[in-house]
């Protein structure tokens, strides 16, 4: 059988529903539109590892509904 080799590691599935808004998330929307669907998982892994995702304290994050470009800029700088 051809294709991807079988992995002998436990797989953990994480499903995320992400809401993006046309005007305030244009940069993220453009990034997602560039990525072929079959490469989306790899894209997200690289993005998370190359940013601050591994060191962010979840308690310091604003609630999802309150995020805006201004609050995200202030949070990241």
mmCIF file of the N, C-alpha and C atoms, coordinates in Angstrom:
data_MODEL
# 
_entry.id   MODEL 
# 
loop_
_atom_site.group_PDB 
_atom_site.id 
_atom_site.type_symbol 
_atom_site.label_atom_id 
_atom_site.label_alt_id 
_atom_site.label_comp_id 
_atom_site.label_asym_id 
_atom_site.label_entity_id 
_atom_site.label_seq_id 
_atom_site.pdbx_PDB_ins_code 
_atom_site.Cartn_x 
_atom_site.Cartn_y 
_atom_site.Cartn_z 
_atom_site.occupancy 
_atom_site.B_iso_or_equiv 
_atom_site.pdbx_formal_charge 
_atom_site.auth_seq_id 
_atom_site.auth_comp_id 
_atom_site.auth_asym_id 
_atom_site.auth_atom_id 
_atom_site.pdbx_PDB_model_num 
ATOM 1   N N  . UNK A 1 1  ? 0.840   -1.182 0.000  1.00 0.00 ? 1  UNK A N  1 
ATOM 2   C CA . UNK A 1 1  ? 0.000   0.000  0.000  1.00 0.00 ? 1  UNK A CA 1 
ATOM 3   C C  . UNK A 1 1  ? 0.887   1.248  0.000  1.00 0.00 ? 1  UNK A C  1 
ATOM 4   N N  . UNK A 1 2  ? 0.686   2.110  -0.956 1.00 0.00 ? 2  UNK A N  1 
ATOM 5   C CA . UNK A 1 2  ? 1.470   3.339  -1.077 1.00 0.00 ? 2  UNK A CA 1 
ATOM 6   C C  . UNK A 1 2  ? 0.844   4.434  -0.220 1.00 0.00 ? 2  UNK A C  1 
ATOM 7   N N  . UNK A 1 3  ? 1.580   5.503  -0.064 1.00 0.00 ? 3  UNK A N  1 
ATOM 8   C CA . UNK A 1 3  ? 1.064   6.639  0.691  1.00 0.00 ? 3  UNK A CA 1 
ATOM 9   C C  . UNK A 1 3  ? 1.893   6.917  1.919  1.00 0.00 ? 3  UNK A C  1 
ATOM 10  N N  . UNK A 1 4  ? 1.282   7.539  2.865  1.00 0.00 ? 4  UNK A N  1 
ATOM 11  C CA . UNK A 1 4  ? 1.953   7.936  4.098  1.00 0.00 ? 4  UNK A CA 1 
ATOM 12  C C  . UNK A 1 4  ? 2.311   6.695  4.925  1.00 0.00 ? 4  UNK A C  1 
ATOM 13  N N  . UNK A 1 5  ? 3.543   6.653  5.452  1.00 0.00 ? 5  UNK A N  1 
ATOM 14  C CA . UNK A 1 5  ? 3.912   5.510  6.299  1.00 0.00 ? 5  UNK A CA 1 
ATOM 15  C C  . UNK A 1 5  ? 3.130   5.523  7.611  1.00 0.00 ? 5  UNK A C  1 
ATOM 16  N N  . UNK A 1 6  ? 2.856   4.349  8.129  1.00 0.00 ? 6  UNK A N  1 
ATOM 17  C CA . UNK A 1 6  ? 2.118   4.231  9.378  1.00 0.00 ? 6  UNK A CA 1 
ATOM 18  C C  . UNK A 1 6  ? 2.961   4.745  10.547 1.00 0.00 ? 6  UNK A C  1 
ATOM 19  N N  . UNK A 1 7  ? 2.349   5.537  11.397 1.00 0.00 ? 7  UNK A N  1 
ATOM 20  C CA . UNK A 1 7  ? 3.011   6.046  12.592 1.00 0.00 ? 7  UNK A CA 1 
ATOM 21  C C  . UNK A 1 7  ? 2.644   5.162  13.778 1.00 0.00 ? 7  UNK A C  1 
ATOM 22  N N  . UNK A 1 8  ? 3.587   4.902  14.618 1.00 0.00 ? 8  UNK A N  1 
ATOM 23  C CA . UNK A 1 8  ? 3.337   4.078  15.787 1.00 0.00 ? 8  UNK A CA 1 
ATOM 24  C C  . UNK A 1 8  ? 3.328   4.927  17.058 1.00 0.00 ? 8  UNK A C  1 
ATOM 25  N N  . UNK A 1 9  ? 2.803   6.123  16.927 1.00 0.00 ? 9  UNK A N  1 
ATOM 26  C CA . UNK A 1 9  ? 2.682   7.035  18.057 1.00 0.00 ? 9  UNK A CA 1 
ATOM 27  C C  . UNK A 1 9  ? 1.202   7.275  18.319 1.00 0.00 ? 9  UNK A C  1 
ATOM 28  N N  . UNK A 1 10 ? 0.895   7.593  19.555 1.00 0.00 ? 10 UNK A N  1 
ATOM 29  C CA . UNK A 1 10 ? -0.480  7.940  19.888 1.00 0.00 ? 10 UNK A CA 1 
ATOM 30  C C  . UNK A 1 10 ? -0.818  9.287  19.250 1.00 0.00 ? 10 UNK A C  1 
ATOM 31  N N  . UNK A 1 11 ? -1.959  9.385  18.636 1.00 0.00 ? 11 UNK A N  1 
ATOM 32  C CA . UNK A 1 11 ? -2.405  10.622 17.989 1.00 0.00 ? 11 UNK A CA 1 
ATOM 33  C C  . UNK A 1 11 ? -3.418  11.312 18.895 1.00 0.00 ? 11 UNK A C  1 
ATOM 34  N N  . UNK A 1 12 ? -3.224  12.592 19.108 1.00 0.00 ? 12 UNK A N  1 
ATOM 35  C CA . UNK A 1 12 ? -4.149  13.394 19.905 1.00 0.00 ? 12 UNK A CA 1 
ATOM 36  C C  . UNK A 1 12 ? -4.806  14.401 18.961 1.00 0.00 ? 12 UNK A C  1 
ATOM 37  N N  . UNK A 1 13 ? -6.109  14.364 18.877 1.00 0.00 ? 13 UNK A N  1 
ATOM 38  C CA . UNK A 1 13 ? -6.851  15.270 17.996 1.00 0.00 ? 13 UNK A CA 1 
ATOM 39  C C  . UNK A 1 13 ? -7.294  16.488 18.781 1.00 0.00 ? 13 UNK A C  1 
ATOM 40  N N  . UNK A 1 14 ? -7.023  17.662 18.236 1.00 0.00 ? 14 UNK A N  1 
ATOM 41  C CA . UNK A 1 14 ? -7.478  18.920 18.824 1.00 0.00 ? 14 UNK A CA 1 
ATOM 42  C C  . UNK A 1 14 ? -8.249  19.671 17.738 1.00 0.00 ? 14 UNK A C  1 
ATOM 43  N N  . UNK A 1 15 ? -9.498  19.933 18.003 1.00 0.00 ? 15 UNK A N  1 
ATOM 44  C CA . UNK A 1 15 ? -10.347 20.645 17.044 1.00 0.00 ? 15 UNK A CA 1 
ATOM 45  C C  . UNK A 1 15 ? -10.579 22.056 17.552 1.00 0.00 ? 15 UNK A C  1 
ATOM 46  N N  . UNK A 1 16 ? -10.362 23.031 16.683 1.00 0.00 ? 16 UNK A N  1 
ATOM 47  C CA . UNK A 1 16 ? -10.498 24.434 17.050 1.00 0.00 ? 16 UNK A CA 1 
ATOM 48  C C  . UNK A 1 16 ? -11.467 25.107 16.080 1.00 0.00 ? 16 UNK A C  1 
ATOM 49  N N  . UNK A 1 17 ? -12.357 25.892 16.629 1.00 0.00 ? 17 UNK A N  1 
ATOM 50  C CA . UNK A 1 17 ? -13.245 26.720 15.816 1.00 0.00 ? 17 UNK A CA 1 
ATOM 51  C C  . UNK A 1 17 ? -12.752 28.150 15.985 1.00 0.00 ? 17 UNK A C  1 
ATOM 52  N N  . UNK A 1 18 ? -12.289 28.741 14.910 1.00 0.00 ? 18 UNK A N  1 
ATOM 53  C CA . UNK A 1 18 ? -11.695 30.078 14.969 1.00 0.00 ? 18 UNK A CA 1 
ATOM 54  C C  . UNK A 1 18 ? -12.578 31.059 14.208 1.00 0.00 ? 18 UNK A C  1 
ATOM 55  N N  . UNK A 1 19 ? -12.978 32.128 14.883 1.00 0.00 ? 19 UNK A N  1 
ATOM 56  C CA . UNK A 1 19 ? -13.791 33.173 14.259 1.00 0.00 ? 19 UNK A CA 1 
ATOM 57  C C  . UNK A 1 19 ? -12.883 34.326 13.870 1.00 0.00 ? 19 UNK A C  1 
ATOM 58  N N  . UNK A 1 20 ? -12.832 34.640 12.585 1.00 0.00 ? 20 UNK A N  1 
ATOM 59  C CA . UNK A 1 20 ? -12.045 35.777 12.105 1.00 0.00 ? 20 UNK A CA 1 
ATOM 60  C C  . UNK A 1 20 ? -12.994 36.804 11.506 1.00 0.00 ? 20 UNK A C  1 
ATOM 61  N N  . UNK A 1 21 ? -12.645 38.078 11.666 1.00 0.00 ? 21 UNK A N  1 
ATOM 62  C CA . UNK A 1 21 ? -13.490 39.170 11.195 1.00 0.00 ? 21 UNK A CA 1 
ATOM 63  C C  . UNK A 1 21 ? -12.806 39.888 10.040 1.00 0.00 ? 21 UNK A C  1 
ATOM 64  N N  . UNK A 1 22 ? -13.598 40.222 9.011  1.00 0.00 ? 22 UNK A N  1 
ATOM 65  C CA . UNK A 1 22 ? -13.066 40.769 7.764  1.00 0.00 ? 22 UNK A CA 1 
ATOM 66  C C  . UNK A 1 22 ? -12.078 41.907 7.958  1.00 0.00 ? 22 UNK A C  1 
ATOM 67  N N  . UNK A 1 23 ? -12.426 42.923 8.676  1.00 0.00 ? 23 UNK A N  1 
ATOM 68  C CA . UNK A 1 23 ? -11.564 44.096 8.753  1.00 0.00 ? 23 UNK A CA 1 
ATOM 69  C C  . UNK A 1 23 ? -10.424 43.936 9.751  1.00 0.00 ? 23 UNK A C  1 
ATOM 70  N N  . UNK A 1 24 ? -10.698 43.438 10.945 1.00 0.00 ? 24 UNK A N  1 
ATOM 71  C CA . UNK A 1 24 ? -9.644  43.394 11.960 1.00 0.00 ? 24 UNK A CA 1 
ATOM 72  C C  . UNK A 1 24 ? -8.714  42.202 11.823 1.00 0.00 ? 24 UNK A C  1 
ATOM 73  N N  . UNK A 1 25 ? -9.098  41.190 11.064 1.00 0.00 ? 25 UNK A N  1 
ATOM 74  C CA . UNK A 1 25 ? -8.256  39.995 10.914 1.00 0.00 ? 25 UNK A CA 1 
ATOM 75  C C  . UNK A 1 25 ? -7.811  39.764 9.473  1.00 0.00 ? 25 UNK A C  1 
ATOM 76  N N  . UNK A 1 26 ? -7.726  40.828 8.689  1.00 0.00 ? 26 UNK A N  1 
ATOM 77  C CA . UNK A 1 26 ? -7.362  40.685 7.272  1.00 0.00 ? 26 UNK A CA 1 
ATOM 78  C C  . UNK A 1 26 ? -6.028  39.978 7.084  1.00 0.00 ? 26 UNK A C  1 
ATOM 79  N N  . UNK A 1 27 ? -5.055  40.251 7.951  1.00 0.00 ? 27 UNK A N  1 
ATOM 80  C CA . UNK A 1 27 ? -3.751  39.611 7.825  1.00 0.00 ? 27 UNK A CA 1 
ATOM 81  C C  . UNK A 1 27 ? -3.841  38.096 8.032  1.00 0.00 ? 27 UNK A C  1 
ATOM 82  N N  . UNK A 1 28 ? -4.631  37.684 9.014  1.00 0.00 ? 28 UNK A N  1 
ATOM 83  C CA . UNK A 1 28 ? -4.798  36.255 9.269  1.00 0.00 ? 28 UNK A CA 1 
ATOM 84  C C  . UNK A 1 28 ? -5.604  35.579 8.166  1.00 0.00 ? 28 UNK A C  1 
ATOM 85  N N  . UNK A 1 29 ? -6.642  36.250 7.701  1.00 0.00 ? 29 UNK A N  1 
ATOM 86  C CA . UNK A 1 29 ? -7.435  35.701 6.597  1.00 0.00 ? 29 UNK A CA 1 
ATOM 87  C C  . UNK A 1 29 ? -6.579  35.499 5.349  1.00 0.00 ? 29 UNK A C  1 
ATOM 88  N N  . UNK A 1 30 ? -5.727  36.456 5.047  1.00 0.00 ? 30 UNK A N  1 
ATOM 89  C CA . UNK A 1 30 ? -4.843  36.344 3.885  1.00 0.00 ? 30 UNK A CA 1 
ATOM 90  C C  . UNK A 1 30 ? -3.874  35.177 4.057  1.00 0.00 ? 30 UNK A C  1 
ATOM 91  N N  . UNK A 1 31 ? -3.359  35.009 5.264  1.00 0.00 ? 31 UNK A N  1 
ATOM 92  C CA . UNK A 1 31 ? -2.438  33.903 5.525  1.00 0.00 ? 31 UNK A CA 1 
ATOM 93  C C  . UNK A 1 31 ? -3.134  32.561 5.327  1.00 0.00 ? 31 UNK A C  1 
ATOM 94  N N  . UNK A 1 32 ? -4.334  32.408 5.863  1.00 0.00 ? 32 UNK A N  1 
ATOM 95  C CA . UNK A 1 32 ? -5.066  31.152 5.712  1.00 0.00 ? 32 UNK A CA 1 
ATOM 96  C C  . UNK A 1 32 ? -5.442  30.884 4.261  1.00 0.00 ? 32 UNK A C  1 
ATOM 97  N N  . UNK A 1 33 ? -5.721  31.925 3.496  1.00 0.00 ? 33 UNK A N  1 
ATOM 98  C CA . UNK A 1 33 ? -6.098  31.744 2.092  1.00 0.00 ? 33 UNK A CA 1 
ATOM 99  C C  . UNK A 1 33 ? -4.919  31.277 1.239  1.00 0.00 ? 33 UNK A C  1 
ATOM 100 N N  . UNK A 1 34 ? -3.696  31.573 1.665  1.00 0.00 ? 34 UNK A N  1 
ATOM 101 C CA . UNK A 1 34 ? -2.505  31.150 0.915  1.00 0.00 ? 34 UNK A CA 1 
ATOM 102 C C  . UNK A 1 34 ? -2.186  29.674 1.104  1.00 0.00 ? 34 UNK A C  1 
ATOM 103 N N  . UNK A 1 35 ? -2.671  29.083 2.175  1.00 0.00 ? 35 UNK A N  1 
ATOM 104 C CA . UNK A 1 35 ? -2.279  27.719 2.543  1.00 0.00 ? 35 UNK A CA 1 
ATOM 105 C C  . UNK A 1 35 ? -3.252  26.701 1.954  1.00 0.00 ? 35 UNK A C  1 
ATOM 106 N N  . UNK A 1 36 ? -2.740  25.729 1.201  1.00 0.00 ? 36 UNK A N  1 
ATOM 107 C CA . UNK A 1 36 ? -3.618  24.655 0.716  1.00 0.00 ? 36 UNK A CA 1 
ATOM 108 C C  . UNK A 1 36 ? -4.209  23.880 1.901  1.00 0.00 ? 36 UNK A C  1 
ATOM 109 N N  . UNK A 1 37 ? -5.408  23.426 1.777  1.00 0.00 ? 37 UNK A N  1 
ATOM 110 C CA . UNK A 1 37 ? -6.118  22.746 2.860  1.00 0.00 ? 37 UNK A CA 1 
ATOM 111 C C  . UNK A 1 37 ? -5.320  21.566 3.421  1.00 0.00 ? 37 UNK A C  1 
ATOM 112 N N  . UNK A 1 38 ? -4.655  20.823 2.560  1.00 0.00 ? 38 UNK A N  1 
ATOM 113 C CA . UNK A 1 38 ? -3.906  19.642 3.001  1.00 0.00 ? 38 UNK A CA 1 
ATOM 114 C C  . UNK A 1 38 ? -2.674  20.004 3.832  1.00 0.00 ? 38 UNK A C  1 
ATOM 115 N N  . UNK A 1 39 ? -2.283  21.297 3.838  1.00 0.00 ? 39 UNK A N  1 
ATOM 116 C CA . UNK A 1 39 ? -1.120  21.747 4.593  1.00 0.00 ? 39 UNK A CA 1 
ATOM 117 C C  . UNK A 1 39 ? -1.495  22.618 5.791  1.00 0.00 ? 39 UNK A C  1 
ATOM 118 N N  . UNK A 1 40 ? -2.772  22.719 6.086  1.00 0.00 ? 40 UNK A N  1 
ATOM 119 C CA . UNK A 1 40 ? -3.237  23.608 7.151  1.00 0.00 ? 40 UNK A CA 1 
ATOM 120 C C  . UNK A 1 40 ? -2.700  23.198 8.519  1.00 0.00 ? 40 UNK A C  1 
ATOM 121 N N  . UNK A 1 41 ? -2.695  21.920 8.819  1.00 0.00 ? 41 UNK A N  1 
ATOM 122 C CA . UNK A 1 41 ? -2.195  21.459 10.111 1.00 0.00 ? 41 UNK A CA 1 
ATOM 123 C C  . UNK A 1 41 ? -0.717  21.820 10.288 1.00 0.00 ? 41 UNK A C  1 
ATOM 124 N N  . UNK A 1 42 ? 0.099   21.578 9.272  1.00 0.00 ? 42 UNK A N  1 
ATOM 125 C CA . UNK A 1 42 ? 1.517   21.933 9.336  1.00 0.00 ? 42 UNK A CA 1 
ATOM 126 C C  . UNK A 1 42 ? 1.716   23.437 9.471  1.00 0.00 ? 42 UNK A C  1 
ATOM 127 N N  . UNK A 1 43 ? 0.908   24.205 8.765  1.00 0.00 ? 43 UNK A N  1 
ATOM 128 C CA . UNK A 1 43 ? 0.966   25.662 8.835  1.00 0.00 ? 43 UNK A CA 1 
ATOM 129 C C  . UNK A 1 43 ? 0.711   26.149 10.268 1.00 0.00 ? 43 UNK A C  1 
ATOM 130 N N  . UNK A 1 44 ? -0.319  25.607 10.890 1.00 0.00 ? 44 UNK A N  1 
ATOM 131 C CA . UNK A 1 44 ? -0.657  26.021 12.249 1.00 0.00 ? 44 UNK A CA 1 
ATOM 132 C C  . UNK A 1 44 ? 0.415   25.601 13.254 1.00 0.00 ? 44 UNK A C  1 
ATOM 133 N N  . UNK A 1 45 ? 0.985   24.408 13.088 1.00 0.00 ? 45 UNK A N  1 
ATOM 134 C CA . UNK A 1 45 ? 2.051   23.959 13.994 1.00 0.00 ? 45 UNK A CA 1 
ATOM 135 C C  . UNK A 1 45 ? 3.264   24.885 13.900 1.00 0.00 ? 45 UNK A C  1 
ATOM 136 N N  . UNK A 1 46 ? 3.668   25.231 12.681 1.00 0.00 ? 46 UNK A N  1 
ATOM 137 C CA . UNK A 1 46 ? 4.820   26.127 12.504 1.00 0.00 ? 46 UNK A CA 1 
ATOM 138 C C  . UNK A 1 46 ? 4.512   27.503 13.081 1.00 0.00 ? 46 UNK A C  1 
ATOM 139 N N  . UNK A 1 47 ? 3.307   28.018 12.827 1.00 0.00 ? 47 UNK A N  1 
ATOM 140 C CA . UNK A 1 47 ? 2.927   29.335 13.343 1.00 0.00 ? 47 UNK A CA 1 
ATOM 141 C C  . UNK A 1 47 ? 2.936   29.353 14.874 1.00 0.00 ? 47 UNK A C  1 
ATOM 142 N N  . UNK A 1 48 ? 2.402   28.326 15.491 1.00 0.00 ? 48 UNK A N  1 
ATOM 143 C CA . UNK A 1 48 ? 2.370   28.275 16.959 1.00 0.00 ? 48 UNK A CA 1 
ATOM 144 C C  . UNK A 1 48 ? 3.770   28.162 17.541 1.00 0.00 ? 48 UNK A C  1 
ATOM 145 N N  . UNK A 1 49 ? 4.617   27.354 16.921 1.00 0.00 ? 49 UNK A N  1 
ATOM 146 C CA . UNK A 1 49 ? 5.970   27.161 17.443 1.00 0.00 ? 49 UNK A CA 1 
ATOM 147 C C  . UNK A 1 49 ? 6.872   28.365 17.191 1.00 0.00 ? 49 UNK A C  1 
ATOM 148 N N  . UNK A 1 50 ? 6.604   29.137 16.151 1.00 0.00 ? 50 UNK A N  1 
ATOM 149 C CA . UNK A 1 50 ? 7.489   30.256 15.831 1.00 0.00 ? 50 UNK A CA 1 
ATOM 150 C C  . UNK A 1 50 ? 7.112   31.546 16.565 1.00 0.00 ? 50 UNK A C  1 
ATOM 151 N N  . UNK A 1 51 ? 5.972   31.553 17.197 1.00 0.00 ? 51 UNK A N  1 
ATOM 152 C CA . UNK A 1 51 ? 5.540   32.725 17.955 1.00 0.00 ? 51 UNK A CA 1 
ATOM 153 C C  . UNK A 1 51 ? 5.756   32.514 19.431 1.00 0.00 ? 51 UNK A C  1 
ATOM 154 N N  . UNK A 1 52 ? 4.898   33.131 20.219 1.00 0.00 ? 52 UNK A N  1 
ATOM 155 C CA . UNK A 1 52 ? 4.999   33.035 21.675 1.00 0.00 ? 52 UNK A CA 1 
ATOM 156 C C  . UNK A 1 52 ? 4.067   31.990 22.263 1.00 0.00 ? 52 UNK A C  1 
ATOM 157 N N  . UNK A 1 53 ? 3.457   31.164 21.443 1.00 0.00 ? 53 UNK A N  1 
ATOM 158 C CA . UNK A 1 53 ? 2.415   30.256 21.915 1.00 0.00 ? 53 UNK A CA 1 
ATOM 159 C C  . UNK A 1 53 ? 2.878   29.315 23.019 1.00 0.00 ? 53 UNK A C  1 
ATOM 160 N N  . UNK A 1 54 ? 4.136   28.953 23.019 1.00 0.00 ? 54 UNK A N  1 
ATOM 161 C CA . UNK A 1 54 ? 4.615   27.982 24.006 1.00 0.00 ? 54 UNK A CA 1 
ATOM 162 C C  . UNK A 1 54 ? 4.897   28.598 25.366 1.00 0.00 ? 54 UNK A C  1 
ATOM 163 N N  . UNK A 1 55 ? 4.976   29.934 25.433 1.00 0.00 ? 55 UNK A N  1 
ATOM 164 C CA . UNK A 1 55 ? 5.297   30.590 26.709 1.00 0.00 ? 55 UNK A CA 1 
ATOM 165 C C  . UNK A 1 55 ? 4.184   31.507 27.218 1.00 0.00 ? 55 UNK A C  1 
ATOM 166 N N  . UNK A 1 56 ? 3.093   31.607 26.508 1.00 0.00 ? 56 UNK A N  1 
ATOM 167 C CA . UNK A 1 56 ? 1.990   32.479 26.929 1.00 0.00 ? 56 UNK A CA 1 
ATOM 168 C C  . UNK A 1 56 ? 1.272   31.858 28.115 1.00 0.00 ? 56 UNK A C  1 
ATOM 169 N N  . UNK A 1 57 ? 1.004   32.679 29.118 1.00 0.00 ? 57 UNK A N  1 
ATOM 170 C CA . UNK A 1 57 ? 0.228   32.251 30.272 1.00 0.00 ? 57 UNK A CA 1 
ATOM 171 C C  . UNK A 1 57 ? -1.253  32.390 29.909 1.00 0.00 ? 57 UNK A C  1 
ATOM 172 N N  . UNK A 1 58 ? -1.994  31.283 29.821 1.00 0.00 ? 58 UNK A N  1 
ATOM 173 C CA . UNK A 1 58 ? -3.406  31.365 29.428 1.00 0.00 ? 58 UNK A CA 1 
ATOM 174 C C  . UNK A 1 58 ? -4.239  32.269 30.329 1.00 0.00 ? 58 UNK A C  1 
ATOM 175 N N  . UNK A 1 59 ? -3.858  32.423 31.587 1.00 0.00 ? 59 UNK A N  1 
ATOM 176 C CA . UNK A 1 59 ? -4.609  33.290 32.496 1.00 0.00 ? 59 UNK A CA 1 
ATOM 177 C C  . UNK A 1 59 ? -4.504  34.763 32.106 1.00 0.00 ? 59 UNK A C  1 
ATOM 178 N N  . UNK A 1 60 ? -3.480  35.121 31.332 1.00 0.00 ? 60 UNK A N  1 
ATOM 179 C CA . UNK A 1 60 ? -3.306  36.517 30.931 1.00 0.00 ? 60 UNK A CA 1 
ATOM 180 C C  . UNK A 1 60 ? -4.043  36.851 29.635 1.00 0.00 ? 60 UNK A C  1 
ATOM 181 N N  . UNK A 1 61 ? -4.664  35.870 29.019 1.00 0.00 ? 61 UNK A N  1 
ATOM 182 C CA . UNK A 1 61 ? -5.356  36.096 27.751 1.00 0.00 ? 61 UNK A CA 1 
ATOM 183 C C  . UNK A 1 61 ? -6.735  36.693 27.963 1.00 0.00 ? 61 UNK A C  1 
ATOM 184 N N  . UNK A 1 62 ? -7.157  37.611 27.076 1.00 0.00 ? 62 UNK A N  1 
ATOM 185 C CA . UNK A 1 62 ? -8.526  38.117 27.148 1.00 0.00 ? 62 UNK A CA 1 
ATOM 186 C C  . UNK A 1 62 ? -9.492  37.039 26.659 1.00 0.00 ? 62 UNK A C  1 
ATOM 187 N N  . UNK A 1 63 ? -10.755 37.173 27.000 1.00 0.00 ? 63 UNK A N  1 
ATOM 188 C CA . UNK A 1 63 ? -11.767 36.261 26.488 1.00 0.00 ? 63 UNK A CA 1 
ATOM 189 C C  . UNK A 1 63 ? -11.845 36.394 24.970 1.00 0.00 ? 63 UNK A C  1 
ATOM 190 N N  . UNK A 1 64 ? -12.156 35.311 24.278 1.00 0.00 ? 64 UNK A N  1 
ATOM 191 C CA . UNK A 1 64 ? -12.192 35.329 22.813 1.00 0.00 ? 64 UNK A CA 1 
ATOM 192 C C  . UNK A 1 64 ? -13.086 36.418 22.253 1.00 0.00 ? 64 UNK A C  1 
ATOM 193 N N  . UNK A 1 65 ? -14.247 36.613 22.855 1.00 0.00 ? 65 UNK A N  1 
ATOM 194 C CA . UNK A 1 65 ? -15.198 37.592 22.328 1.00 0.00 ? 65 UNK A CA 1 
ATOM 195 C C  . UNK A 1 65 ? -14.713 39.023 22.460 1.00 0.00 ? 65 UNK A C  1 
ATOM 196 N N  . UNK A 1 66 ? -13.748 39.275 23.342 1.00 0.00 ? 66 UNK A N  1 
ATOM 197 C CA . UNK A 1 66 ? -13.288 40.645 23.541 1.00 0.00 ? 66 UNK A CA 1 
ATOM 198 C C  . UNK A 1 66 ? -12.055 40.973 22.714 1.00 0.00 ? 66 UNK A C  1 
ATOM 199 N N  . UNK A 1 67 ? -11.560 40.006 21.948 1.00 0.00 ? 67 UNK A N  1 
ATOM 200 C CA . UNK A 1 67 ? -10.362 40.266 21.157 1.00 0.00 ? 67 UNK A CA 1 
ATOM 201 C C  . UNK A 1 67 ? -10.661 41.189 19.982 1.00 0.00 ? 67 UNK A C  1 
ATOM 202 N N  . UNK A 1 68 ? -9.810  42.142 19.794 1.00 0.00 ? 68 UNK A N  1 
ATOM 203 C CA . UNK A 1 68 ? -9.849  42.999 18.620 1.00 0.00 ? 68 UNK A CA 1 
ATOM 204 C C  . UNK A 1 68 ? -8.410  43.221 18.204 1.00 0.00 ? 68 UNK A C  1 
ATOM 205 N N  . UNK A 1 69 ? -8.193  43.799 17.072 1.00 0.00 ? 69 UNK A N  1 
ATOM 206 C CA . UNK A 1 69 ? -6.822  44.040 16.619 1.00 0.00 ? 69 UNK A CA 1 
ATOM 207 C C  . UNK A 1 69 ? -6.068  44.910 17.613 1.00 0.00 ? 69 UNK A C  1 
ATOM 208 N N  . UNK A 1 70 ? -6.731  45.934 18.155 1.00 0.00 ? 70 UNK A N  1 
ATOM 209 C CA . UNK A 1 70 ? -6.075  46.828 19.110 1.00 0.00 ? 70 UNK A CA 1 
ATOM 210 C C  . UNK A 1 70 ? -5.687  46.089 20.393 1.00 0.00 ? 70 UNK A C  1 
ATOM 211 N N  . UNK A 1 71 ? -6.581  45.270 20.919 1.00 0.00 ? 71 UNK A N  1 
ATOM 212 C CA . UNK A 1 71 ? -6.269  44.564 22.157 1.00 0.00 ? 71 UNK A CA 1 
ATOM 213 C C  . UNK A 1 71 ? -5.194  43.509 21.913 1.00 0.00 ? 71 UNK A C  1 
ATOM 214 N N  . UNK A 1 72 ? -5.200  42.883 20.744 1.00 0.00 ? 72 UNK A N  1 
ATOM 215 C CA . UNK A 1 72 ? -4.179  41.892 20.429 1.00 0.00 ? 72 UNK A CA 1 
ATOM 216 C C  . UNK A 1 72 ? -2.821  42.564 20.272 1.00 0.00 ? 72 UNK A C  1 
ATOM 217 N N  . UNK A 1 73 ? -2.776  43.720 19.610 1.00 0.00 ? 73 UNK A N  1 
ATOM 218 C CA . UNK A 1 73 ? -1.517  44.454 19.484 1.00 0.00 ? 73 UNK A CA 1 
ATOM 219 C C  . UNK A 1 73 ? -0.966  44.840 20.842 1.00 0.00 ? 73 UNK A C  1 
ATOM 220 N N  . UNK A 1 74 ? -1.828  45.322 21.723 1.00 0.00 ? 74 UNK A N  1 
ATOM 221 C CA . UNK A 1 74 ? -1.387  45.723 23.059 1.00 0.00 ? 74 UNK A CA 1 
ATOM 222 C C  . UNK A 1 74 ? -0.912  44.504 23.854 1.00 0.00 ? 74 UNK A C  1 
ATOM 223 N N  . UNK A 1 75 ? -1.575  43.387 23.692 1.00 0.00 ? 75 UNK A N  1 
ATOM 224 C CA . UNK A 1 75 ? -1.207  42.174 24.406 1.00 0.00 ? 75 UNK A CA 1 
ATOM 225 C C  . UNK A 1 75 ? 0.167   41.650 23.959 1.00 0.00 ? 75 UNK A C  1 
ATOM 226 N N  . UNK A 1 76 ? 0.440   41.712 22.669 1.00 0.00 ? 76 UNK A N  1 
ATOM 227 C CA . UNK A 1 76 ? 1.668   41.147 22.123 1.00 0.00 ? 76 UNK A CA 1 
ATOM 228 C C  . UNK A 1 76 ? 2.866   42.053 22.276 1.00 0.00 ? 76 UNK A C  1 
ATOM 229 N N  . UNK A 1 77 ? 2.656   43.350 22.555 1.00 0.00 ? 77 UNK A N  1 
ATOM 230 C CA . UNK A 1 77 ? 3.803   44.279 22.651 1.00 0.00 ? 77 UNK A CA 1 
ATOM 231 C C  . UNK A 1 77 ? 4.045   44.752 24.037 1.00 0.00 ? 77 UNK A C  1 
# 
